[in-house]
């Protein structure tokens, strides 16, 4: 079993690896849960690859209409190379069948915005 301090350190490390930027300091209950539980425990569990977890997270936040989280997850997936732009674009088409055009449009714009941002950084 890990100590709370070890879990917090692991959460900061995993957050940065997954998202491509440093984690915020946990100054509120929501950021404490995000760092300690989501990234300190859930993203570090065995049984699924990081790529698998990315697909689940992207699909879940897109289905929920959580635009901010969606943008962060899509950009992190592209930045890390875990998921390609072609895969994400195909996922948008597949997602449309199950969630409909309004939700898929939000996913589409998140994918294209993240891709354009990363392309701009490479210029």
C-alpha positions in Angstrom: 0.0 0.0 0.0 1.3 3.5 -0.8 1.3 6.4 1.5 -0.7 9.5 0.7 2.5 11.4 -0.1 3.6 8.6 -2.5 0.2 8.6 -4.2 0.3 12.3 -4.6 3.8 12.2 -6.1 2.7 9.4 -8.5 -0.4 11.4 -9.4 1.7 14.5 -10.3 4.0 12.3 -12.4 1.2 10.4 -14.2 -0.8 13.6 -14.8 2.2 15.2 -16.6 2.9 12.0 -18.6 -0.8 11.7 -19.7 -1.6 15.3 -20.4 1.8 16.7 -21.5 1.9 19.5 -19.0 2.5 19.7 -15.2 -0.4 19.0 -12.9 -2.0 21.8 -10.9 -1.3 22.0 -7.2 -4.3 20.3 -5.4 -5.7 23.4 -3.7 -9.4 22.3 -4.0 -11.2 19.0 -3.3 -11.6 18.4 -7.1 -7.9 18.8 -7.8 -7.0 16.6 -4.9 -9.3 13.9 -6.2 -7.9 14.4 -9.7 -4.3 14.1 -8.7 -4.5 11.5 -5.9 -7.2 9.2 -7.2 -7.6 9.6 -10.9 -3.9 9.9 -11.8 -2.3 8.5 -8.6 -4.4 5.4 -8.7 -6.7 4.8 -11.7 -4.4 5.7 -14.5 -1.6 3.6 -12.9 -3.7 0.4 -12.5 -2.6 -2.8 -14.4 -4.7 -4.4 -17.0 -5.1 -1.7 -19.6 -2.4 0.1 -21.5 -2.2 3.9 -21.4 -3.5 3.9 -25.0 -6.5 1.9 -24.0 -7.2 4.3 -21.1 -6.9 7.2 -23.4 -9.6 5.8 -25.7 -11.9 5.1 -22.8 -11.3 8.6 -21.3 -11.8 10.4 -24.7 -15.0 8.5 -25.4 -16.4 9.0 -21.9 -15.7 12.8 -21.8 -17.0 13.2 -25.3 -20.2 11.3 -24.5 -20.6 13.5 -21.4 -20.1 16.7 -23.4 -17.2 17.7 -21.1 -15.5 20.0 -23.6 -12.6 21.2 -21.3 -11.6 17.6 -20.3 -12.1 16.5 -23.9 -9.7 19.0 -25.2 -7.1 18.1 -22.6 -7.4 14.4 -23.3 -7.3 14.7 -27.1 -4.3 17.0 -27.0 -2.5 14.7 -24.6 -3.2 11.7 -26.8 -1.8 13.5 -29.9 1.1 15.1 -28.1 2.3 11.7 -26.7 1.8 9.9 -30.0 -0.4 7.3 -28.3 -3.2 8.0 -30.8 -2.7 9.4 -34.3 -4.8 12.2 -36.0 -6.1 9.6 -38.5 -7.2 7.3 -35.7 -9.0 10.2 -34.0 -10.7 11.3 -37.1 -12.0 7.8 -37.8 -13.1 7.6 -34.1 -15.2 10.7 -34.7 -17.0 9.0 -37.5 -17.6 5.9 -35.4 -18.6 7.9 -32.4 -21.2 9.7 -34.5 -23.1 6.5 -35.0 -23.5 5.9 -31.3 -23.8 9.4 -29.9 -25.2 11.5 -32.8 -24.0 14.5 -34.7 -24.2 17.1 -31.9 -21.8 15.3 -29.6 -19.7 14.1 -32.5 -19.3 17.7 -33.7 -17.9 18.6 -30.3 -15.4 15.8 -30.5 -14.5 16.7 -34.1 -13.8 20.3 -33.1 -11.7 19.2 -30.1 -9.7 16.9 -32.4 -9.1 19.5 -35.0 -8.3 22.3 -32.5 -5.7 20.1 -30.7 -4.2 19.0 -34.1 -4.0 22.6 -35.3 -2.4 23.7 -32.0 0.3 21.0 -32.2 1.0 21.8 -35.9 1.4 25.4 -35.0 3.9 24.5 -32.3 6.0 22.5 -34.8 6.1 25.4 -37.3 
